[in-house]
Amino acid sequence: MGKVALISVSDKRGLERLGPGLASLGWTLLSTGGTAGELRRTGCEVVEVSAHTGFPEVLDGRVKTLHPTVFAGILAAPTEAHQAQLEELGVPAIDLVVVNLYPFRETVARDGVGIAEAVEKIDIGGPSLLRAAAKNSDRVTVVVDPDDYATVLRELAAGEVPQEMRKRMALKAFRHTAAYDAAISAALPRLMGEGQWLSAAVAERLLASEEIPLRYGENPHQWGRLLRHSPSSGLAGARQLQGKELSYNNLGDTSGAWRLVWDVPGPAVVVIKHANPCGVGLDESMEAAFRKARATDPISAFGGVVAANRPVDASFAEAVVEQFAEVVIAPAVDPGAREVFARKKNLRVLEAPGTADDDLVLRSMDGGFLLQEADKDWAGEERQQVTKRAPDERESAALELAWRVVKHVSSNAIVVGASDRILGIGAGQMSRVDAAKIAVAKAREIGHDLSGSVAASDAFFPFPDGIEALAAAGVTAVIQPGGSIRDPLVIEAADKLGVAMMFTGRRHFRH
């Protein structure tokens, strides 16, 4: 019978290349149902699994490959004893297993899907085949991803799939089945009326992630890894165009910059340093937006991460390379910009598809993990005028920018700004009035005129002193969540100072 490949797939992408490619190398193709039909349409001869085992598909297809003839052929180790047993039983060895699983995730994602339909999409034979083949990777090649077909065919044409590659693909199969089980664990409680089991959803992502070694962790004596569960979207799917290898800290800061730049209202460039914004600028021109962002705090911007939410060109690149930066990230980098950036060979330049769209935040703690929903939904927030004076149009635009930015600053946080840029940031203080004073002091240190500026606070002002410090610096409008028992005193102070104030009804702590 020669070399035997068992092919049973739900995702039939690439079969038109895989089947004929294996057949041309003299392989026998063993298959089932729809996969067998698809292979025949490509001109391949196929042996049905039922003919191979002498046992028909039964129970509406629930049992197709679950048979000792199949599993003995996969699990036989490359030893004389096992090979002798196969010959005694008349069971052909199976050397290649190509399987992907029923579309459970896609099914439960549809509106109106009930428990009965979901259960029918729980694959039984597929995970069993994958686990058996992965367990026996000393001899068997297991393929779960159609994107790997071309590589496998190339290796087989050269002789055989190298053992190192078989091991990698076995790990990929184990991660795939583990994530598949986690997806089932995440979805069934909801379909059974017991709510969503978020821990299983997180487990699915972690187990399915590609593990990418980093140079080191936060410090050189710590190891670091990127677990990438989405290789084609978001920051994790970014394409590095040039520069040194990305570090743990680079990715942490770049992640913060990427989230922020898509949260602000309009075309923007932001600069992040040590996990906090140190510059934000809005402009249709990315060069102008960057210059505004850098001007917020040019000293802190040195060695920062620069993120743009629009494609960037050579003029933007020329502005960036005037000062040292660690990372630049944008949706697209045109050839002129790439040529300019190439002058700084260590500068890491990334193109990232799509927008920031995190939905869960996972953090470690001693003995466990903390899990929360990402703070990304602006819907439902109030914009309630609580002072006698309402903010004017210019102040309203500036308040909206400051409010979007302060969410990304370590609490206690105060941001002072204008309608097209941020002027001062007070981050991570134990008292809110100190955060206000630092935001003002940083802005004045740079030389910014705060007359007519606005301020945002990520949580309520517990005392009037924060408002008083801001007003003394020239701030004329403030946005904050409200909710303090001393709100009436804070509002009274704002009215006396002629400061317009808006309440949002929602705080944005970032700890």
C-alpha positions as CSV (number, residue, x, y, z in Angstrom):
1,M,0.0,0.0,0.0
2,G,3.1,2.2,0.4
3,K,2.9,5.5,2.3
4,V,-0.6,6.3,3.6
5,A,-2.1,9.7,4.3
6,L,-5.3,10.1,6.3
7,I,-7.1,13.3,5.3
8,S,-10.3,14.4,7.0
9,V,-10.9,18.1,7.1
10,S,-13.7,20.6,7.7
11,D,-11.8,23.5,6.2
12,K,-11.1,22.3,2.7
13,R,-8.8,25.1,1.7
14,G,-5.7,23.8,-0.2
15,L,-7.0,20.3,-0.9
16,E,-6.6,21.0,-4.6
17,R,-2.9,21.2,-4.0
18,L,-2.4,18.8,-1.2
19,G,-4.2,15.8,-2.8
20,P,-2.6,15.8,-6.2
21,G,0.8,16.7,-4.6
22,L,0.7,13.6,-2.4
23,A,-0.6,11.4,-5.2
24,S,2.2,12.5,-7.5
25,L,4.6,11.3,-4.8
26,G,3.0,7.8,-4.7
27,W,1.0,8.2,-1.5
28,T,-2.3,6.4,-0.9
29,L,-5.0,8.8,0.2
30,L,-7.4,7.6,2.9
31,S,-10.4,9.8,3.5
32,T,-14.0,10.2,4.5
33,G,-17.3,11.7,3.3
34,G,-17.0,15.3,2.0
35,T,-13.2,15.3,2.1
36,A,-13.1,12.2,-0.1
37,G,-15.5,13.8,-2.6
38,E,-13.4,17.0,-2.7
39,L,-10.2,15.0,-3.3
40,R,-11.8,13.0,-6.1
41,R,-12.9,16.3,-7.8
42,T,-9.2,17.1,-8.0
43,G,-8.6,13.9,-9.9
44,C,-7.2,11.9,-7.0
45,E,-7.9,8.2,-6.3
46,V,-9.2,7.9,-2.7
47,V,-9.7,4.9,-0.4
48,E,-12.7,5.4,1.9
49,V,-12.0,4.8,5.5
50,S,-15.0,2.5,5.7
51,A,-13.5,0.3,3.0
52,H,-10.1,0.4,4.8
53,T,-11.6,-0.7,8.1
54,G,-14.5,-2.9,6.9
55,F,-16.8,-0.9,9.2
56,P,-19.3,1.6,7.7
57,E,-19.9,5.2,8.8
58,V,-22.7,5.0,11.4
59,L,-24.9,7.2,13.6
60,D,-25.3,10.0,11.0
61,G,-21.5,10.3,10.7
62,R,-20.8,10.5,14.4
63,V,-18.6,7.4,14.0
64,K,-16.3,7.4,10.9
65,T,-12.6,7.1,11.9
66,L,-12.9,5.7,15.4
67,H,-11.7,2.2,14.6
68,P,-8.6,0.1,15.8
69,T,-7.4,-0.3,12.2
70,V,-7.1,3.5,11.9
71,F,-5.6,4.1,15.3
72,A,-3.2,1.2,15.3
73,G,-1.9,2.5,11.9
74,I,-1.3,5.9,13.5
75,L,0.0,4.9,16.9
76,A,2.4,2.1,15.9
77,A,5.9,3.3,17.0
78,P,8.9,2.9,14.7
79,T,10.0,-0.3,16.4
80,E,10.4,-3.8,15.1
81,A,7.8,-5.1,17.6
82,H,5.1,-2.6,16.6
83,Q,5.8,-3.1,12.9
84,A,5.6,-6.9,13.3
85,Q,2.2,-6.5,15.0
86,L,0.9,-4.4,12.2
87,E,2.0,-7.0,9.7
88,E,0.4,-9.8,11.8
89,L,-2.9,-7.9,11.9
90,G,-2.7,-6.8,8.3
91,V,-3.0,-3.1,9.3
92,P,-1.2,-0.5,7.1
93,A,0.8,2.1,8.9
94,I,-0.4,5.7,8.5
95,D,2.4,8.2,8.1
96,L,0.6,11.5,7.6
97,V,-2.6,12.7,9.3
98,V,-4.2,15.8,7.9
99,V,-7.2,16.9,10.1
100,N,-8.9,20.1,11.0
101,L,-12.0,20.2,13.2
102,Y,-15.7,20.9,13.0
103,P,-16.4,24.6,13.0
104,F,-17.6,24.8,16.6
105,R,-16.5,28.4,17.2
106,E,-18.1,29.7,14.0
107,T,-21.3,27.8,14.8
108,V,-21.8,29.2,18.3
109,A,-20.9,32.7,17.1
110,R,-24.1,32.8,15.0
111,D,-27.2,34.5,16.4
112,G,-29.9,32.1,17.5
113,V,-27.8,29.0,17.8
114,G,-29.1,26.5,20.3
115,I,-27.5,23.9,22.4
116,A,-28.5,21.0,20.2
117,E,-26.9,22.5,17.1
118,A,-23.8,23.4,19.0
119,V,-23.4,19.9,20.4
120,E,-23.5,18.4,16.9
121,K,-20.4,20.6,16.0
122,I,-18.3,19.1,18.8
123,D,-15.8,17.0,17.0
124,I,-14.9,13.6,18.5
125,G,-12.9,11.7,15.9
126,G,-10.9,14.7,14.7
127,P,-9.3,15.6,18.1
128,S,-8.6,11.8,18.7
129,L,-6.8,11.5,15.4
130,L,-4.8,14.7,16.0
131,R,-3.8,13.6,19.5
132,A,-2.8,10.1,18.3
133,A,-0.7,11.5,15.5
134,A,0.9,14.1,17.6
135,K,1.7,11.6,20.3
136,N,3.5,9.5,17.7
137,S,5.4,12.3,16.0
138,D,8.6,10.2,16.1
139,R,7.1,8.6,13.0
140,V,3.9,10.4,12.0
141,T,3.5,13.9,10.6
142,V,0.3,15.7,11.8
143,V,-1.0,18.7,9.9
144,V,-3.8,20.8,11.4
145,D,-3.3,24.1,9.4
146,P,-3.9,24.3,5.6
147,D,-1.2,27.0,5.5
148,D,1.3,24.2,6.3
149,Y,0.4,22.1,3.2
150,A,3.0,23.6,0.9
151,T,5.8,23.2,3.4
152,V,4.9,19.6,4.0
153,L,4.7,18.8,0.3
154,R,8.1,20.4,-0.3
155,E,9.7,18.3,2.5
156,L,8.1,15.1,1.3
157,A,9.3,15.7,-2.2
158,A,12.8,16.1,-0.8
159,G,12.6,12.8,1.1
160,E,10.7,13.1,4.4
161,V,9.5,15.6,6.9
162,P,12.4,16.3,9.3
163,Q,11.9,15.1,12.9
164,E,12.2,18.7,14.3
165,M,9.4,19.9,12.0
166,R,7.2,16.9,13.0
167,K,7.7,17.8,16.7
168,R,6.8,21.5,16.0
169,M,3.7,20.4,14.2
170,A,2.7,18.0,16.9
171,L,2.9,20.8,19.4
172,K,0.7,22.9,17.1
173,A,-1.8,20.1,17.0
174,F,-1.9,19.7,20.8
175,R,-2.4,23.4,21.2
176,H,-5.2,23.3,18.7
177,T,-7.1,20.6,20.4
178,A,-6.6,22.2,23.8
179,A,-7.9,25.5,22.5
180,Y,-10.8,23.7,20.8
181,D,-11.8,22.1,24.2
182,A,-11.5,25.5,25.9
183,A,-13.8,27.0,23.2
184,I,-16.4,24.4,24.1
185,S,-16.0,25.1,27.8
186,A,-16.4,28.8,27.1
187,A,-19.5,28.5,25.0
188,L,-21.6,25.7,26.5
189,P,-22.4,27.5,29.9
190,R,-23.8,30.4,27.9
191,L,-25.9,28.1,25.7
192,M,-27.1,26.3,28.8
193,G,-28.2,29.5,30.4
194,E,-25.4,29.6,33.0
195,G,-23.6,32.7,31.6
196,Q,-20.2,33.1,29.9
197,W,-17.2,31.3,31.4
198,L,-14.6,33.8,30.5
199,S,-11.7,31.9,32.0
200,A,-12.2,29.2,29.3
201,A,-12.2,31.9,26.6
202,V,-8.8,33.2,28.0
203,A,-7.5,29.6,28.2
204,E,-8.4,29.1,24.5
205,R,-6.4,32.1,23.5
206,L,-3.4,31.1,25.6
207,L,-3.4,27.5,24.5
208,A,-3.7,28.4,20.9
209,S,-1.0,31.0,21.0
210,E,2.2,30.9,19.1
211,E,5.1,31.3,21.6
212,I,7.7,33.7,20.4
213,P,10.9,34.2,22.5
214,L,11.9,37.8,23.3
215,R,15.3,39.2,24.0
216,Y,14.5,39.2,27.7
217,G,11.8,40.4,30.1
218,E,11.6,43.8,31.8
219,N,15.2,43.3,32.8
220,P,18.1,41.3,31.2
221,H,18.0,38.7,34.0
222,Q,14.4,37.8,33.2
223,W,13.2,35.7,30.3
224,G,10.3,37.0,28.2
225,R,7.8,35.5,25.7
226,L,5.1,36.9,23.4
227,L,2.1,34.6,23.2
228,R,0.5,35.5,19.9
229,H,-3.1,34.2,19.5
230,S,-3.9,36.5,16.5
231,P,-1.0,36.4,14.0
232,S,-2.9,38.4,11.3
233,S,-4.5,41.3,13.2
234,G,-3.7,43.9,15.8
235,L,-0.3,44.7,17.2
236,A,0.5,41.0,17.6
237,G,0.1,40.7,13.9
238,A,2.3,43.7,13.1
239,R,5.0,43.3,10.4
240,Q,8.4,44.5,11.5
241,L,10.0,46.4,8.6
242,Q,13.4,47.1,10.1
243,G,15.3,47.5,13.3
244,K,16.5,45.5,16.3
245,E,14.5,42.6,17.8
246,L,11.6,43.8,19.8
247,S,11.9,43.4,23.6
248,Y,9.3,42.8,26.3
249,N,9.3,46.5,27.2
250,N,9.2,47.6,23.6
251,L,6.0,45.6,23.1
252,G,4.4,46.8,26.3
253,D,4.9,50.4,25.4
254,T,3.9,49.9,21.8
255,S,0.7,48.1,23.0
256,G,-0.1,51.2,25.1
257,A,0.6,53.6,22.2
258,W,-1.4,51.5,19.8
259,R,-4.5,51.5,22.1
260,L,-4.2,55.2,22.8
261,V,-3.8,56.3,19.2
262,W,-7.0,54.6,18.1
263,D,-8.9,56.0,21.1
264,V,-8.4,59.7,20.3
265,P,-11.0,61.6,18.2
266,G,-9.3,62.0,14.8
267,P,-6.0,61.6,12.9
268,A,-3.3,61.5,15.5
269,V,0.2,60.7,16.6
270,V,1.0,59.7,20.2
271,V,4.3,59.1,22.1
272,I,4.5,56.7,25.0
273,K,7.4,56.4,27.4
274,H,7.5,53.9,30.3
275,A,3.9,52.9,29.8
276,N,2.5,56.4,30.0
277,P,1.7,59.0,27.3
278,C,4.1,61.9,27.1
279,G,2.7,63.4,23.9
280,V,-0.5,63.5,21.8
281,G,-1.1,65.6,18.7
282,L,-4.0,65.8,16.3
283,D,-3.7,66.9,12.7
284,E,-4.6,65.7,9.2
285,S,-0.8,65.7,8.5
286,M,1.0,63.0,10.4
287,E,4.1,65.1,10.4
288,A,2.3,68.0,12.0
289,A,0.6,65.6,14.4
290,F,3.9,64.2,15.4
291,R,5.5,67.6,16.0
292,K,2.6,68.5,18.2
293,A,2.9,65.3,20.1
294,R,6.6,65.6,20.6
295,A,6.2,69.2,21.7
296,T,4.1,68.1,24.7
297,D,7.2,67.0,26.5
298,P,10.3,66.8,24.1
299,I,12.6,65.6,26.9
300,S,10.4,62.6,27.9
301,A,9.7,61.8,24.2
302,F,13.4,61.0,23.8
303,G,13.6,57.2,23.3
304,G,9.8,56.7,23.3
305,V,7.4,54.7,21.1
306,V,5.6,56.7,18.4
307,A,2.2,55.5,17.1
308,A,0.2,57.0,14.2
309,N,-3.3,56.0,13.3
310,R,-3.0,57.0,9.6
311,P,-0.4,56.0,6.9
312,V,2.9,57.8,7.2
313,D,5.2,59.3,4.6
314,A,8.7,60.6,4.2
315,S,8.0,64.0,5.9
316,F,6.7,62.2,9.0
317,A,9.8,60.0,9.0
318,E,12.1,63.0,8.6
319,A,10.5,64.5,11.7
320,V,10.8,61.3,13.7
321,V,14.4,60.7,13.0
322,E,15.4,64.1,14.3
323,Q,15.3,62.6,17.8
324,F,16.0,59.1,19.1
325,A,12.9,56.8,19.1
326,E,12.7,53.1,20.0
327,V,9.7,52.1,17.9
328,V,7.4,53.6,15.3
329,I,4.1,51.9,14.4
330,A,1.5,52.9,11.8
331,P,-1.2,51.2,9.7
332,A,1.1,51.7,6.6
333,V,4.6,53.0,5.9
334,D,5.1,54.3,2.4
335,P,8.4,53.7,0.5
336,G,9.6,57.2,1.1
337,A,9.2,56.8,4.8
338,R,10.9,53.5,4.8
339,E,13.9,55.0,3.0
340,V,14.2,57.7,5.6
341,F,13.8,55.3,8.5
342,A,16.5,53.0,7.0
343,R,19.1,55.7,8.0
344,K,18.4,54.6,11.6
345,K,19.1,50.9,11.3
346,N,18.3,50.1,15.0
347,L,14.9,51.9,14.9
348,R,12.1,49.3,15.0
349,V,9.5,50.2,12.4
350,L,6.2,48.3,12.4
351,E,3.1,48.1,10.2
352,A,0.1,46.9,12.0
353,P,-3.2,45.8,10.3
354,G,-6.5,47.1,11.6
355,T,-7.2,49.0,14.8
356,A,-6.7,48.3,18.5
357,D,-9.5,46.0,19.6
358,D,-8.6,44.3,22.9
359,D,-11.6,42.9,24.8
360,L,-10.0,41.2,27.8
361,V,-7.1,42.2,30.2
362,L,-5.2,39.5,32.0
363,R,-2.7,40.2,34.8
364,S,-0.8,37.9,37.1
365,M,-0.9,38.0,40.8
366,D,0.7,35.9,43.5
367,G,-1.0,32.5,43.3
368,G,-3.4,33.4,40.5
369,F,-4.6,35.8,37.8
370,L,-6.8,38.8,37.5
371,L,-9.1,39.0,34.5
372,Q,-11.3,41.9,33.5
373,E,-13.2,43.3,30.5
374,A,-11.1,45.9,28.6
375,D,-12.0,49.5,29.2
376,K,-12.9,50.3,25.6
377,D,-16.6,51.2,25.4
378,W,-17.4,54.9,25.4
379,A,-21.2,54.3,24.9
380,G,-23.4,55.2,27.7
381,E,-21.2,58.0,29.2
382,E,-22.8,61.2,30.2
383,R,-21.6,64.7,29.3
384,Q,-23.5,66.6,32.0
385,Q,-22.9,70.3,32.5
386,V,-22.8,70.8,36.3
387,T,-21.5,74.4,36.5
388,K,-23.2,77.7,35.7
389,R,-21.0,78.2,32.6
390,A,-21.0,75.7,29.8
391,P,-17.8,75.0,27.9
392,D,-17.6,76.7,24.5
393,E,-17.0,74.8,21.2
394,R,-13.3,75.1,21.5
395,E,-13.2,73.9,25.1
396,S,-15.6,71.1,24.3
397,A,-13.3,69.7,21.6
398,A,-10.3,70.0,23.9
399,L,-12.2,68.3,26.8
400,E,-13.0,65.4,24.6
401,L,-9.4,64.9,23.6
402,A,-8.1,65.2,27.2
403,W,-10.8,62.8,28.4
404,R,-9.8,60.2,25.8
405,V,-6.1,60.5,26.7
406,V,-6.5,60.5,30.5
407,K,-7.9,57.0,30.3
408,H,-4.5,55.8,29.2
409,V,-2.5,57.5,32.0
410,S,-1.6,55.7,35.2
411,S,-3.9,56.8,38.0
412,N,-4.2,59.2,39.8
413,A,-4.1,61.0,36.5
414,I,-4.6,64.6,35.3
415,V,-4.2,65.7,31.7
416,V,-4.1,69.4,30.6
417,G,-4.5,70.2,26.9
418,A,-5.9,72.1,24.0
419,S,-8.2,71.0,21.1
420,D,-5.4,69.6,19.0
421,R,-2.7,68.6,21.5
422,I,-1.9,67.7,25.1
423,L,0.1,70.2,27.1
424,G,0.8,68.6,30.4
425,I,0.4,65.1,32.1
426,G,0.5,64.2,35.8
427,A,0.6,60.5,36.1
428,G,0.6,57.9,38.8
429,Q,0.3,60.1,41.9
430,M,-1.1,59.1,45.2
431,S,-3.0,62.3,45.6
432,R,-5.1,63.9,42.8
433,V,-4.0,67.5,43.7
434,D,-0.4,66.4,43.2
435,A,-1.2,64.9,39.8
436,A,-2.8,68.3,38.9
437,K,0.3,70.2,40.1
438,I,2.7,67.9,38.2
439,A,0.6,68.3,35.0
440,V,0.8,72.1,35.3
441,A,4.5,72.1,36.3
442,K,5.5,69.8,33.4
443,A,3.6,72.1,30.9
444,R,5.2,75.2,32.3
445,E,8.7,73.6,32.3
446,I,8.3,73.1,28.6
447,G,7.0,76.7,28.1
448,H,3.4,75.9,27.3
449,D,0.9,78.7,27.8
450,L,-2.0,77.2,29.8
451,S,-4.3,80.2,29.4
452,G,-7.6,78.9,28.2
453,S,-6.5,75.3,28.4
454,V,-8.7,72.4,29.7
455,A,-8.1,69.5,32.0
456,A,-9.4,65.9,32.5
457,S,-9.3,63.8,35.6
458,D,-9.6,60.0,35.4
459,A,-11.6,59.9,38.7
460,F,-13.5,62.5,40.8
461,F,-11.9,65.3,42.6
462,P,-12.3,64.6,46.4
463,F,-11.6,68.2,47.3
464,P,-11.7,71.6,45.6
465,D,-7.9,72.0,45.8
466,G,-7.3,70.2,42.5
467,I,-9.7,72.5,40.6
468,E,-8.1,75.5,42.3
469,A,-4.6,74.5,41.3
470,L,-5.7,74.0,37.7
471,A,-7.6,77.3,37.5
472,A,-4.6,79.2,39.0
473,A,-2.6,77.9,36.0
474,G,-5.1,79.1,33.4
475,V,-7.4,76.1,32.9
476,T,-10.9,77.2,32.0
477,A,-12.8,73.9,31.7
478,V,-12.6,70.5,33.3
479,I,-14.1,67.1,32.6
480,Q,-14.3,64.5,35.4
481,P,-16.5,61.5,36.4
482,G,-18.1,63.1,39.4
483,G,-19.4,60.9,42.3
484,S,-17.6,62.4,45.3
485,I,-19.6,63.2,48.4
486,R,-17.9,66.7,48.1
487,D,-19.1,67.2,44.5
488,P,-21.2,70.3,45.6
489,L,-18.0,71.9,47.1
490,V,-16.0,71.2,44.0
491,I,-18.8,72.6,41.7
492,E,-19.0,75.7,43.9
493,A,-15.3,76.2,43.7
494,A,-15.4,75.9,39.9
495,D,-18.3,78.4,39.7
496,K,-16.4,80.9,41.8
497,L,-13.3,80.5,39.5
498,G,-15.4,80.8,36.3
499,V,-14.4,77.2,35.3
500,A,-16.8,75.2,33.2
501,M,-17.1,71.6,34.3
502,M,-18.6,68.4,32.8
503,F,-19.4,65.2,34.6
504,T,-19.2,61.9,32.7
505,G,-20.7,59.5,35.2
506,R,-17.9,57.0,34.5
507,R,-14.3,56.9,35.8
508,H,-11.3,55.5,33.9
509,F,-8.7,54.2,36.4
510,R,-5.6,52.6,34.9
511,H,-3.6,50.8,37.6
